[in-house]
């Protein structure tokens, strides 16, 4: 009981702290500030004021991104109800989950950039450092919090994040900014906008870096921190006719980072370099006041090169050991890992002698299958050794022991390269049939191609065809009904339907109650269906096997689980309220949610170890809220929170990233040429997350943020500081105890 009291006291003190700041100097501008109710497009692909939207939506503008001092795009989602941000354990790649999820496979949110899906087909993930856009070019972000596959397909399993960039006509002639942060962090941005050939165009250059390249990173507490991004983006718009506009974009971006190494295989952390390219075009036409259509197409590619130098025992490259791994993986790993202490200088002579004696006895048949099985059991390996497996194990050991090379190490070079590209064409047609009925419908064709010898041992292609439709019918002036559905077809899978039914009741023009039900199916991604991973190493040093190149005995193949994967399913119910008051300086969005997820795919998917199954289920129930209070023209209080109950399978990693209680707040004050910001992020979970992920028992975040900026006209400076009370305790959170940024800009 005292513990609950302390928590309540902390939350109350934070709220009081923010409220006092929010009330400061508000009276003079209160009467002159009358913003309109925002209109969003994302939930059902129809433009709607927030009071009529049949889903929970968070709208974040470029102004908020600036005032909050955001330096990385993913940090925006710290201020979205129910969203959690982290970095993957094996790299500095960021992940975003909604309500609860596995941080290494955060794959249930669709992310769009001006209608272009950046969701990878291979591992069903989003790399937030490779969106090919600059933070400064973003106009707004619309986040639909809840299953949205009925509008955007199965990738929008739990929601959709729609990032919309500024129109070139809204861009400055010259915009230059630079930021310098602690922990070796740097950011730079340069853009220029100009008129050419009857079109308005913008050319942007951007870069970001943190950490130091190289080094050896083997443990979760010593994660790679290097991340470097350099890119350019060219966008333009031209009026084809009075009612038709053509918009286009193209970009290229390079990314470099380090990856967590396997101490039994890698000599140092693998180096990751990736080049992404894209081109997109959208033709929009307003035929008349009741009909408009949009045709869009884009192509994008990513060439990932992950190179490494490997050193391990020669025995690990023996083809007979690979055959043994196919029969009994645990026995093969025990044989291979058992000789690793011979390469360790810290292993005592007595221990080395004991290991060599056992392997010599096995090589010469002095240890039979039964004795081998008993020995493995004493080492914690529970496996039955058949006659065939024993014969292979003996051959592997005899080949090394016969030439006194049990302790021989072999080194070489390898890669985990992947090249993937996507082509997508979509036609969207919107019709106002009457004052009561309107609809949007369309077709989408997508083709993904992946080439990776390391992960698939071949070139893979996957085509998808999706038909979608959303209908809005106004039964009465204050009652709206919505029905949305998508039908998706892939050659290797059956047709999947994702429907949504919703009702909105307008209490007043600015207040509404809503209810919706949706069902979504997510088919397994390419890796989950077709993974065939091996570690091939070339330029091998001298070895008793006489190999110049070879494959590590470890391998992973989707055949081990593919027949058991039927795809993930979610049933979601939502009851919500939206209200806007004071013309409307104050808006509130509250929702009760109930989500049941079945057949969740969980497990490891990597070269050195891996297995997946879909026996996992998760039930989420709770309350979310979002408050946007413009206390004055210069002040704004943003307050979001989450209270939820999570039910998961015992030991499930779906509960690692997420919390039962969450409170985030940001107060901003912009009098004249100055800007102030105070923010707080408080999360606390109940589930034990394990020593692999953290040095603490439960998921918890306690962060305080502040920012001050002053504008001198064309130039300006800003200082932001963040304090993380739990810095270093979450292995998937890179934030240090203190993080500060100094920024400057110049604009024409």
N, C-alpha and C positions, 0 to 999 in steps of 0.2 A: 504493500500500500504506500509506504513512503516514496518508493521509486516512481510510482505514477505521479505523485504530487510534485516531485522534482521536475519531471518531464513537462507537466502542465505549466509549472512556473517558468521554465525556459521559453516555451512557446509564447506564453502571455507577455513575458518581458520583451521578446522580439517584436511582437505585434505593437506593443506600446511604444517601443523605440521607433518603429517606422511611422506610427500614427502621429507622434509628436513632430517628426520631421515633415510629414505631409501637411500638417495644419499651418505650417510656418508661411507667412506672407501670402495668403490666398485671396483675400477679400476683393482687391481692386479689380482683378481680371475676371471674376466669376461670371458676371452678367454678360460679358462680351463673347463668351465661348459657347458655341452651339454647333457641335459636329453632327453630321448626318449619320444615320444608322448604316454600318458597313454592309456592302454586298459582296458575297462570295460565290464562287463558281464550282468549287471542287466536289462537294458531297454527292450531287446527282447530275453534274455537268450542265446544270441550268443556273443562270444568275438569280440569286435569291438574297433578300435581306436576312440578316442573322435571326430575326424573329420568326421567319418562316422555314428555316432550314430544318430538315428532319433528322439531324445528327448533331453530335457535339463537335464544334469547330473552334480551333484556336487560330487567331489571325495575328501575325507578328509583322510589323512594318519596318522599313529601313530606318525610320526614326528611332524605334525601340532598339534595334540592333546597335545603332550608334550610341544612344544614351546609356545602354547597359554595358558598354565597353567590350563588346564581343570581339575576340580576336580569332577564334576558330568557329566555323559554322556549327559544329555539333554542340557547342556550348549554349546555343540558342535554346536547345531542347531541355535544358535545366529548368526553364521557366514555362514548360508545358505540363499541364496536369497529367500525372501517370507515366511520364517518360523518364527513362534512366539512361545515362551515358557512361561508357567505360571504354577502355582500350583492351584489345585482345591480349591474351597472356603471351603469345609467341611473337608479337611485333608491336609497333606503335600505331597500329590501325585502330580507328575508333569504331564503336558499335553503338546503336541506339535500339532500345527495346521499349515496348509499351506494356505496362503493368508488371510483367515478369518474363524472364527468358534466360537463355544460355548466352553468355557474353561472347563465346567463340563462334556461335552460329546464329547471330541476330538477323534472321532472314524472313521476317513476317510483316515487314512494312514496305509498301511500294513508295519509291522516291522518284518524283518527276521534276525535271528542270525544263521549264517552258514546254511541257508536254512530252519531253524525251525521257524515257525510262532509263535510269542508270543502274537498275537492278541486274546483277550478273547472272547469266544463265548457268554457269558452271557450278558454283557453290552457293547460289541463291543468296547473295550478300550484296551489300553496298559499301564501297570504299569511299568514305566521306572526304578523303583528300584528293579524290580523282573525279570531281564533278565537272571539271573544265569551266568553272566560273569563278569570278572574284567575289568576295564577300561584299565589296563596295558596289557591285553592279546589281545586287538584289533589291527589288522593289518591295516585295512582300512574300510571306510564307503562309500558306493555308494548310493547316494540319487537321485532317478529319480523324477524330479519335474514336475508332471503332471499325469493325469490318467494313470494307468498301469494295470488295470484289464484284459486287453487283454493278458497279460503275467502271472499275478499272482492271478487273481480272484477278486471277488467283493470287498474284503477288501481294495484293492489298489485303492480306489475310486478317490483319488486326488494325489496319489503317492506311492512310495515304498522306504523304508529305509532298505538297505541290509548291515548288520554288519558282517564283515568277520574277524575271529580271526586268529592269527598267527599259522602257522604249528608248531607242536612240535619240528621239526627239526630246526626251526629258533629261538628256545627259549634258553635262558641262563641256565647254570647249577644251578645257584642260583640268584634270584632277590628279593631284599627286599627293601621296601619303606614305609615311614610313613609321614603323614602330620598332622599338628596341625593348626586349623583355629579359627578365632574369632567366637563369637556367639555359643560357645560350639560345634564346628565342629571337627570331627576326621576322618582320613582315614588311612588304613593300608593294605599292600599287601605283600604276600610271595608266591613265586613259585619256583619249582625245576623241572628241565628237566633231563631225564635219559633214557638209553637204557635198554630194558628188552625183552627177548624172541624174538629177531629179529625185535622189534618195537621201535619207539621213542615215549616217553610219557612225559606229563607235568601235574603236580599237582599244582593247585593254590588255595590259601586261600585269602579271601578279606573281608574287613569290612568297614562300614561307619556309622557315627552317627552324629546327630545334635539335638539341643534343649534339653528340659527336659521333662521327662515322667510325666504323671498325670496332675492335675489341672483341672480347670473348664473353658472351652472355649465355649462361647455362641454367641458371636457377630463376624461379618465378620472382624472387625478390631482387634480382639483378636483370631486369628486363631491358631489351634494347630501347633506347630513347631517341635514336636518330630518325629524323623525318625531314625531307627536303622536297619542296614543290616549286616548280617553275612553269608558267604557262602563259598563253595568250588566247584572247577571244575576240572574234570579229563578228559584229552583228549589224544588221541594216534593215531598213523598212522603206517600201516604195508603194505609192498608190498606183495600182494598175488601172483603175477607173474610179468613178466617184464613189462607188460602193464596195470596191474590192481592194484589199491590201495584201501585199506580199512581204513576209518577214523571213529573214534568213540568219543563220549563225554558222560559224565554223570555229574550230579551236584545236589547239595542240597543247599537251601538258606532259611534263616529265616528272616522275616521282622517284625518290631514292630513300630507302630505309634498310635497317638491319633486322634480322630475324633471330629468334631464340634458337640456340644451337643444341644439338643432342650430344652430350658429353661422351657418349660411346661411339660416336661416328664423325662428327664435325671437328675439324681442327680449330675453327673459329666461327663466329656467327656468319651465316650466309648473307650475302649482299643482294638486295632486291632493287632492281631498276625497272621502271615501267614507263612506257610511252603510250599515251592515249590520244586519239584523233576522233573528231566528229564533224559532220555537216548536217544541217537540218534546214528545212524550208516549210513554211506554213502559208497557205493561200486561204484567206477569209473573205467571204462575200455576204453582204446583206442584200438579199434579193428584193425584199420589201419589208414592211413593218411586221410581217407575220412569218417570215421565212429567212433563215440564214444557214449557210453551210461552211464547212471548214475541211480542207484537205491538207494533211501534213505528212511529211516523209523525213526520215533521218537515217543516217548510217553512222556507226561508231565502231571503233576497234580499240583493243588494248593488247599491247605486246609486253608481257611480263617476263623478265629475265632474272631468275634467282640462281645465282652461282655460288658454289661453295668448294672448299677443299676438305677432303675427307681423309682420315687416318684411323684405321682400326685393324684388328687381327686379320691376317691373310685367310685364316680359317673361315671368316664370315663371307668370303667370296667363293667358297667351294660350291660348285653346282649341285653336288650331292646334298649339301646342307639346305639348299633351296628346295630340293625334292622332299627332304625330311620335313621342312616347314609346311609344305602342302599337306602332309599326312598328320603331323602333330606339331602345331606351332609352339606349344609350351616346351616340348622336348628340345626342339631346334634352338629356341632362345636360351634354354638352360645350358646347352652344349656351347653355344657361342659366347654367352655372357660369362660362363664359368672360367674362361681363360683371360678375361680382361684384367683381373688383378695382377697377372704376370707382367703387364705393361705399366703398372703403377709403381713408381719408385718408393712409395710409402708402404707398400706391402712387404711384410717381414720375410726374411729368407726361409724361415720354417714354414710359413704359410705357402710360399711359392713351391717349396719342395713337396708339400702335401698335395697341392693341386696337380703338379706334374706326375707324381706317383699314381694318382687316381686315373689320370688320362692315359698314362702308359699302360696301366693294367687293363683299361677298357680297350685300348688299341690291340693288345695281344690276347684278348678274350679271357682274361683272368677275372673280369667282372661280367657276369651274365646279365640277361634282361631283368631278372627278378632283383638282383643286387643293385642294378642301375636305378630301377624304380624305387627301391628303398632309400637309396642315397638321395635321389631327387626329393622324395618326401621329407627327408631330414632338412632339406634346403628350402622347404615351403612350396615345392612344385608338385602338385597333385595330378598325375597323369598315368595312364596305363601304357606300357611299352610293349608293342607287338613285336613279333619276330622280324617283320620287314623293317620296322622302324629301328630296331636294334642293329640290324645289318647296315643300314645307312649311317647310323651314328658311329658305328665302329669304323666304317670306311673313311668318314670325315676325320676322325681323330687319328687313325692310322696314317693317313696321308701327311699330317703335320708332325706326329710323334716320330714317324719313321725317319725323318730328316732333322730331328731335334729343332723343330720350328714352331712349337706351340706358342712361343712368345714373339713370333715374327709379326711386325706391323707393316702394312702396305698402305701407301698414300696415293691419292689421285684427285682428279677434278670431276665435278658433276654439276648438274643443273636441275631446277624444277620449273622449266620454262613453260609458259602457256600463251598462246595467241588466240584471241577470240574476237569475233566481229558480229555485228547485228545490223540487219536491215528491217525497217518497219515502215508500213504505209497504213494510214488510217483516214477514213472518211467519216465525218460527223455531220449530221443533219438535224437542225432544230426547227420545229414548226409550232406556231401559236394557232391551234385549231379554232379556238373560240376564247371568249373572256374567261371561261372556266377550265379549259383544257389546253395543255401544251405538252410537248414531248421532245426528247432527243434520242436519236437512234444512230447506229453506225456499224461499220465493219472495220476490223483491224487484221492485217496480216503481218506476221513477224517471222524472220528466219535468223536463227543463231547458228554460228559455226565455231567450233573449238578445235584447235590443233595442239596437242601436248603428248609427246612420247612419254614423259615422266608420269603423267596422271591417267592418260587414256590409251596410250600406245597406238593411237590412230587419230584420224580426223573425224569429228562428230558433227552432224548437222541435226537441227531440230526445227521444224516448222510449226507454227501455231496460227490458228484462225479463230478470231473471236467476234461474235455478234453481241451488241449491247443495246439496251433500251431503257429509258427512264420516263415515266409518265407522271405528271402532276395534274390532279383533278380537284377543283375547288367545289366541294359539295355545297357549301354556303360561304358567304364572305368571311366567316371566322373558322371554317373547317376545311383543311386541305388533306388530301390523301396522296400517297406516293407509292409507286411500284417500280422497282428496278430489277433487272435481271441481265446476266451475261451467260452466254453459252460458249465454252471454249473447247476446241478440238486440237489434239496432237495425235499424229499417226500412231504412236506407241501406246496411247491411252484412250479410254472411252471419253465421250463427250461429258463435260462436267458443267452443271448449272449452279449459279450462285444467285439466289433471289434475295430481295429485301422488300419488306412491307412496312410502311410508316404512316403515322397520322399526326398532324399538327393542329392544335386548337389555339386560335388567337384569343387571348383574354382581352387584350387591347391591341392596337396596331404595333406596340413595342413590347408586348409580353405574350408568351406562349407556353403551352405545355406540349410535349411531344412523346410519342411512343414508337419504337421501331423493333422489328425482329429481322434478323438476317442469318443466313446460312452460307458458309464458304467452304470450298474444298481447295486444298493446295496439293498439286501433284509433286512427286519427288523431282528434285532438280537433276541436272545431268550427272553430277558426281554421285548422287545417291542411287542413280540408275545404272551408270556405266563405268564407274571407277575401276581402273586397272593400273594400279600404281606400283612402280618399281624405282629403285635408286641405282641408275647406271653410272659407273665411274670409269673415266678414261685416263690415259697417261699414268697407268699404275706403275709404281716403283717395283724393283725386282722382288720376286716372290717365288715360293717353291711350287706354286701351281703353274708357273710359266705364262701368266695372263698379262696382256697389255691393256685390256679393258675387261670389265666384269660387272655383274649385278650383285648388290647386297642380297643376302638370303631373305631378308624381310620383304614382304609384298602385301598389298591389299587389293582385293577384287570384290566388286559389287555382287558377284554371284553368291557370295557368302550370306547376303541378306536380301537381295533384290526381290526374290519371290515372296518375301514377307512384308514388303512395303506396299501399302495400299493408298497412301496419301493422307494428309492431315485434314481434319474437319473441325469447324467451330460453329456452335449455335450461340447467338448473342441476343440478349434482350436489353433494352435501354428505356428508361423513363426519365425525361429531362424537363428542365424549366429554363427559359431564357427571359430576361427582363432588362429593359433599358429605361432609365429614369433621368430626370433633370435635364431634358432636352438634347441628347441623352448623355449627360456627363458621367453617369454611373451605369455600368452594365454588369450583369451577373449571369453566369451559366452554371447550372447545377445538374448533375445526372446521377441516377442510380443505375448500376450495371450488373449484369449477371452473364458470365461467359463460361461455356463448357467446351473444352477442347479435347478431342479424341485422336488416338493414333498419332500422337506427336512423335516425330522422328528425332531421335536423340542418340548421341554417341560421338566417337572420335572419327574424323575423316582426315587422315594424313598418311604420308608415305611410310612411316616407320611402325605405325600401329593403327588399327582402326576396326570398328564394327558399329553397325547401326541397327536399331530396331524401332518399331512404332508401337510398342506396348505401353507407352506413357500417356497419361491423361492429366488434365489440369482444370480445376474449377476456380474461377475468380468472381468474387462478389464484393461490391463496395460502393463508395460515394466519392465523386469528384466535384470540385468546384473551381470556378475561375471568376475573379472579380477585377474589373478594370474601372478605376475611379479617377476621373479627371477633376481633381479638387479645385483646380484653377487652370487658366490657360497655360501657365508655366509649370504646373505640377501634375504628377500622375502617380497613382499607387496601383501596382499590379500584384495581385495576390492569388496564388493557386495552391490547391491541396488535394490530398488523396488519403482516404481511409479504406483499406481493403482487407479481405480475408482470402488467403490462398490455400488451396488443397492440391497437393502434388503427390506423385508416387514417392515412396521412401528412396532417398538417395538420388533423386532426379536433379540434374543440373539446371533445369528450367527455373529453379528458385534462387539461383546464385545472384542474378542481377534483378533487384526489385525490393520493395519495402512495403510493410503494412501501413506505415504512417509517413506522410510526406507533406512538407510545408515549404513553399518557396515564395519569396516576396521581393519586389524591387520598387523603390521610391525614387522618382526623378524630379528634379527641379531645374528649370531653365529660365532664369530671370535675365533678360537682356542678352548679353554676349557670353554669359557663363552657363555652365551645365554642371549639376551635381547628381550623384547617384549613390544610393545605399541599397545593398541587396543581401539576402540570406537564403541559403539552401540547407534544409534540415530533413534528413531521411533516416528512418529507423525500421529495421526489419526484425522479424521474430525467428526466422529459420537459421539454423546453424549452417554456415557456408563452407566450412572445412579449411584446413591449413594450406591446401593447395592454392587457395584464392586469397587468403588474407591472414594476417597475424592476429586478428581479433575474431571473436566467435560469431558475431552477427554483422550483417550489412548495416553500415551507418555512414552518414555524411553530415558534416557540420562545417559549412563554409560561409564566410562573411566577405562581402565585396564592396568596394567603394570606388568612385571615379570623380574626378574634377577636370573640367575642360574650359578653356577660354578661347573665344574667337576674336581675331583682330581685324576681321574683314575678309580679305582673301586668304589669310593664313590663320592657323590655330594650333594650339597644343593641348595635350591631355595627359593626365596621370591616373592610372588605375592600379589598385592594390587588392589582392585576394589573400585571405588567410584560411587555411584548411586545418581545422583542429585535429583531423585524423590523417594528416599527410603521411604517406608511406606505409600505412597499415593495410590498405587494400591494394593487392598486387596488380589489379586491373584498373587502378586509378593512378594516373601519372602526375597528378597535381602535387607539387611540393608544399611544405608547410607555408611558405610565403612565396607569392608570385606577383611581380609588379611589371607594369608596362609604361613606357613613355612614348607618346605618339605626337606627330606633327603633320600638318597638311597644308597644301597650297591649291587654291581653286580659282579658275577664271570662268 
